[in-house]
Structures are given as structure tokens and as C-alpha cells.
Amino acid sequence: MNPKNKRSIRTALQTLAAVAAVLPALAAVVADSDALAAAAPWAVAAAVTAAGVAGVVARVMASPAFEAILDRLGLGLTDDTPGDAPQ
């Protein structure tokens, strides 16, 4: 699998993990309110959509053109230090 695709999938999984971490607290709040309980399916759909969007954004950011922009801003992943190069 392409490393850029792997990074995108990892980002989506990290987003899902973050959502899962707050899910118990969200469930407790939803259980106390009928109005929020009606909106719960929409909240779950929004969380899944957020994870998907995070994966797509990660894939776009891995493109050479976007990486060049980030390098110009000093935020790129490419390091010039030989000791930091991957083995």
C-alpha cells in the first residue's frame, strides 16, 4: 500500500479513536434528554463523516504540491538534518 494512503487511513482511525474516547460522556448526556436522543443518530453520522474528512484532508496534505507549500511555511515533513533521515 502507498505510504500516503497509509497515513490517510491512520489519520481517519485516530479521529475515530478520539470520537470513541468521548462517546461515553456523550451517551450519558444524550440519555438525560429526549431531544438529544432524537439527534443521536445524526451525531454518530457526523462523527463518522469527520473521520472520513480527516482522512481525505490527510491524503491531500500528503500530495507533493501541498507538501511544497508546507515546506515554504516551515511546516513540511522533510528534514535536512542527516541524523533525522529514516533508516
Kinemage of the C-alpha trace (Angstrom):
@kinemage 1
@onewidth
@group {chain A} dominant
@subgroup {mainchain}
@vectorlist {calphas} color= white
{ca met a 1} P 0.000 0.000 0.000
{ca asn a 2} L 1.151 3.510 -0.810
{ca pro a 3} L 2.640 5.249 2.294
{ca lys a 4} L 0.471 8.309 1.633
{ca asn a 5} L -2.650 6.138 1.735
{ca lys a 6} L -1.441 4.520 4.959
{ca arg a 7} L -1.051 7.954 6.542
{ca ser a 8} L -4.558 8.911 5.480
{ca ile a 9} L -6.031 5.737 6.934
{ca arg a 10} L -4.099 6.247 10.177
{ca thr a 11} L -5.433 9.808 10.442
{ca ala a 12} L -9.010 8.602 9.954
{ca leu a 13} L -8.501 5.890 12.600
{ca gln a 14} L -7.014 8.434 15.014
{ca thr a 15} L -10.043 10.654 14.539
{ca leu a 16} L -12.378 7.721 15.161
{ca ala a 17} L -10.402 6.846 18.309
{ca ala a 18} L -10.780 10.417 19.571
{ca val a 19} L -14.518 10.293 18.934
{ca ala a 20} L -14.758 6.909 20.677
{ca ala a 21} L -12.970 8.381 23.700
{ca val a 22} L -15.696 10.995 24.217
{ca leu a 23} L -18.554 8.685 23.267
{ca pro a 24} L -19.344 7.514 26.857
{ca ala a 25} L -19.706 11.100 28.053
{ca leu a 26} L -21.844 11.932 25.047
{ca ala a 27} L -24.035 8.887 25.683
{ca ala a 28} L -24.592 9.994 29.295
{ca val a 29} L -25.695 13.456 28.177
{ca val a 30} L -27.954 12.023 25.472
{ca ala a 31} L -29.588 9.621 27.938
{ca asp a 32} L -30.740 12.554 30.070
{ca ser a 33} L -32.524 14.373 27.248
{ca asp a 34} L -35.202 13.159 24.852
{ca ala a 35} L -34.389 15.907 22.374
{ca leu a 36} L -30.726 14.926 22.290
{ca ala a 37} L -31.659 11.245 22.000
{ca ala a 38} L -33.529 12.052 18.799
{ca ala a 39} L -30.408 13.738 17.429
{ca ala a 40} L -28.033 10.895 18.415
{ca pro a 41} L -28.020 9.175 15.000
{ca trp a 42} L -27.087 12.464 13.396
{ca ala a 43} L -24.247 12.918 15.893
{ca val a 44} L -22.882 9.460 15.096
{ca ala a 45} L -23.107 10.180 11.371
{ca ala a 46} L -21.309 13.485 11.898
{ca ala a 47} L -18.510 11.742 13.827
{ca val a 48} L -18.022 9.161 11.088
{ca thr a 49} L -18.080 11.905 8.466
{ca ala a 50} L -15.472 13.863 10.436
{ca ala a 51} L -13.183 10.821 10.440
{ca gly a 52} L -13.626 10.401 6.696
{ca val a 53} L -12.950 14.066 6.043
{ca ala a 54} L -9.832 13.889 8.239
{ca gly a 55} L -8.561 11.007 6.104
{ca val a 56} L -9.209 12.902 2.875
{ca val a 57} L -7.517 16.031 4.218
{ca ala a 58} L -4.511 13.944 5.292
{ca arg a 59} L -4.303 12.472 1.780
{ca val a 60} L -4.455 15.933 0.186
{ca met a 61} L -1.794 17.213 2.561
{ca ala a 62} L 0.454 14.309 1.523
{ca ser a 63} L 0.451 15.470 -2.107
{ca pro a 64} L 3.750 16.888 -3.407
{ca ala a 65} L 2.194 20.274 -4.227
{ca phe a 66} L 0.751 20.741 -0.756
{ca glu a 67} L 3.960 19.450 0.845
{ca ala a 68} L 5.895 22.088 -1.113
{ca ile a 69} L 3.602 24.777 0.278
{ca leu a 70} L 4.089 23.450 3.802
{ca asp a 71} L 7.874 23.357 3.258
{ca arg a 72} L 7.809 27.041 2.286
{ca leu a 73} L 5.960 27.789 5.518
{ca gly a 74} L 8.431 25.719 7.544
{ca leu a 75} L 5.819 23.068 8.343
{ca gly a 76} L 6.888 20.325 5.928
{ca leu a 77} L 7.857 16.815 6.943
{ca thr a 78} L 11.139 16.783 5.063
{ca asp a 79} L 14.113 17.420 7.311
{ca asp a 80} L 17.510 18.493 6.006
{ca thr a 81} L 19.309 17.069 9.036
{ca pro a 82} L 21.061 13.798 8.069
{ca gly a 83} L 20.611 12.344 11.568
{ca asp a 84} L 16.829 12.651 11.269
{ca ala a 85} L 16.579 10.710 7.992
{ca pro a 86} L 14.628 7.437 8.135
{ca gln a 87} L 16.733 4.297 8.255
